[in-house]
Amino acid sequence: MIHIRPATEADFAGLLQVQQAAFWEYANVYQVSGWTTETLDSLKRDAKDKRILVAEAEGVVVGSVRY
């Protein structure tokens, strides 16, 4: 079952792993894209202005959305 909840800073490393796995094949195409170059620090800065939700399956982050 998928569980949706607000992200915490403890989720950020997992969020980046999911994001990088989803977009790694585009790294050479979109070299300046946040999807392929985002860091933990840039994610923390982005989280100050946006709401982030995570999707978990069996306690593992499997997706996220920011708005």
N, C-alpha and C positions, 0 to 999 in steps of 0.2 A: 504494500500500500504506500502511496506517496503522501507525504505530510508537508504542507506549506506553512512556513512560519517566518517571522522577521529574522533577518540575519544578525548575528553578533560578530564582533571583531574576531572571535575565535574561529569563525567560519571562513574568513577571508582567504586563507591559504588554500582551502579546499575549493573555494569559488574560482580562484585563479587556475587551479589544476583542471577543473571542468572546462573553463573557458579556453585554456590553451589546447586541451584535447579536441575541443570542437572546432577550433579555427587554425590549428597548426599547419594544415595544408595550404592556407592562404598567406602564410608569413612572407613569402617572397613576392606575392602579388600586391598586398596592402602593407607595405613596410612601415608606414606611419600610422596605421590603425591602432586604436586602443585595444582592440581585440587581440592583437598579436604582440603588443609591446608593453601592456600594462604591468605594473609592478605592485607589490604589496603597499608601498607608500602612496602610489597614485590612487589605488583603490580606497585607501583610508581617507584621502582627501575628497574623493568623489562621494564617499558615504556621508560626509558632513552636510551635503546639499541634497541628497537623494535618499529615498526609501529603498531598501534592498530586501527582497524576499528570497528565501531559499526553498528548494524542493529537496526533501530527503526520502530515501528509500532504505529501510532497515538501518537507519542511523547514519547513512552516508549521503553527503551532498551530491545530488545528481543534476542540479540545475539552479538557475537564479534569474531574477528579473530586477531591473532598477528603474525607478521613475521618480 
